[in-house]
Amino acid sequence: MANSEFPSIELSRLLYSSSRLLIQRIQLTLNEFGLTYPQFLVLSILWEEDGLKVHQLGEKLNLDSGTLTPLLKKLESQNILKRKRGEEDERTVSIHLTYPGKSLQSKTLSALALLDEQIQLQQPGEVQILLPILEELLNKLKTLKT
């Protein structure tokens, strides 16, 4: 059986290899800011929407609270964010960026812009075509879980 008979196998191989190499390159840049790639993902969501509850952040990143909580604790110990328990319901925890966490946005994104240039991700229309396709694939895969 050839992989060409199963497009999902070839697609998964290409996505896996591309993702792994891209994350390695991003991580090299993040090292100068003392961030791991998963920590950066948390921050990138909070830079867009500060004050999310832990479960909302987990949904956006497809991570459960058991995986997310250690990331948040580490970022809090670095004074990058603060976790606040809900006043009405102490079981809910919201996440808020600190000033140092907010200031990391421009620094890290500026450094990562160079990577975009190096791999030419800013070609006209290239990203605009690829992102919706990958988002659709992700949504389809999420529905298969249940």
C-alpha positions in Angstrom: 0.0 0.0 0.0 1.5 3.3 -1.1 1.0 6.5 1.0 -0.6 8.1 -2.0 -3.6 5.9 -1.4 -4.0 7.5 2.0 -3.6 11.3 1.8 -3.9 11.6 5.6 -0.6 9.7 6.0 1.3 11.9 3.7 -0.3 15.0 5.1 0.4 14.0 8.7 4.1 13.3 7.8 4.5 16.7 6.2 2.7 18.5 9.0 4.7 16.6 11.6 8.0 17.4 10.0 7.2 21.0 9.2 5.8 21.6 12.6 8.8 20.1 14.4 11.3 22.1 12.4 9.3 25.3 12.6 8.9 25.0 16.4 12.7 24.3 16.7 13.4 27.5 14.8 10.9 29.5 16.9 12.4 28.0 20.1 15.9 29.3 19.1 14.5 32.8 19.0 12.5 32.4 22.2 15.5 31.2 24.1 16.8 34.8 24.3 13.6 35.7 26.2 13.7 32.8 28.5 10.5 31.3 27.1 9.6 27.9 26.0 7.4 27.4 22.9 4.3 26.3 25.0 4.8 29.3 27.2 4.9 31.5 24.1 1.7 30.0 22.8 0.0 30.9 26.1 1.3 34.4 25.9 0.3 34.8 22.2 -3.3 34.0 23.2 -3.3 36.4 26.2 -1.8 39.2 24.1 -4.9 39.0 22.0 -7.3 38.5 24.8 -6.1 39.1 28.3 -8.1 38.0 31.3 -9.2 34.6 30.0 -10.2 31.9 32.4 -8.0 28.8 32.5 -10.6 26.6 30.8 -11.0 29.2 27.9 -7.3 29.3 27.4 -7.2 25.5 27.4 -9.9 25.4 24.7 -8.0 27.8 22.5 -4.8 25.8 22.8 -6.4 22.3 22.9 -4.7 21.7 26.3 -6.2 20.3 29.5 -5.8 22.0 32.8 -3.3 19.3 33.9 -0.9 20.4 31.1 -1.8 24.1 31.3 -1.5 24.7 35.1 2.3 24.0 35.3 2.9 26.4 32.4 0.9 29.1 34.1 2.6 28.5 37.4 6.0 28.9 35.8 5.0 32.1 33.9 3.6 33.4 37.2 6.9 32.7 39.0 8.6 34.7 36.3 6.2 37.6 36.9 4.9 37.4 33.4 1.3 36.8 34.4 -1.0 36.6 37.5 -3.6 34.1 38.2 -6.7 35.3 40.0 -9.4 33.2 41.6 -13.0 34.2 40.9 -14.8 36.1 43.7 -18.1 34.4 43.1 -16.7 31.0 42.3 -13.2 30.2 43.6 -13.0 27.2 41.3 -12.6 29.6 38.3 -9.2 31.1 37.7 -8.6 34.0 35.3 -5.2 34.9 33.9 -3.9 38.4 33.5 -0.7 39.6 32.0 1.7 41.7 34.1 3.5 44.7 32.7 6.6 42.5 31.9 4.3 40.0 30.2 2.8 42.7 28.1 6.2 44.1 27.2 7.4 40.7 25.9 4.9 41.0 23.0 6.7 43.5 20.9 10.2 42.1 21.7 9.3 38.5 20.8 7.2 39.3 17.8 9.9 41.6 16.4 12.5 38.8 16.8 10.1 36.3 15.2 9.4 38.6 12.2 12.9 37.9 11.0 12.1 34.2 10.9 9.0 34.9 8.8 11.3 36.8 6.3 13.8 34.0 6.3 11.2 31.4 5.4 9.3 33.8 3.2 5.9 33.4 5.0 4.8 36.8 3.8 4.4 35.9 0.2 1.2 37.5 -1.1 -1.7 35.2 -0.3 0.3 32.2 0.9 -0.6 32.4 4.5 -4.1 33.5 3.8 -4.6 30.3 1.8 -2.9 28.0 4.2 -4.3 29.1 7.5 -8.0 28.5 6.7 -7.2 25.1 5.3 -5.3 24.1 8.5 -8.1 25.6 10.7 -10.7 23.5 8.8 -8.6 20.4 9.3 -8.2 21.1 13.0 -11.9 21.6 13.4 -12.6 18.3 11.5 -10.2 16.5 13.7 -11.7 17.9 16.9 -15.1 16.6 15.9 -13.6 13.1 15.4 -12.6 12.9 19.0 -16.1 12.7 20.3 
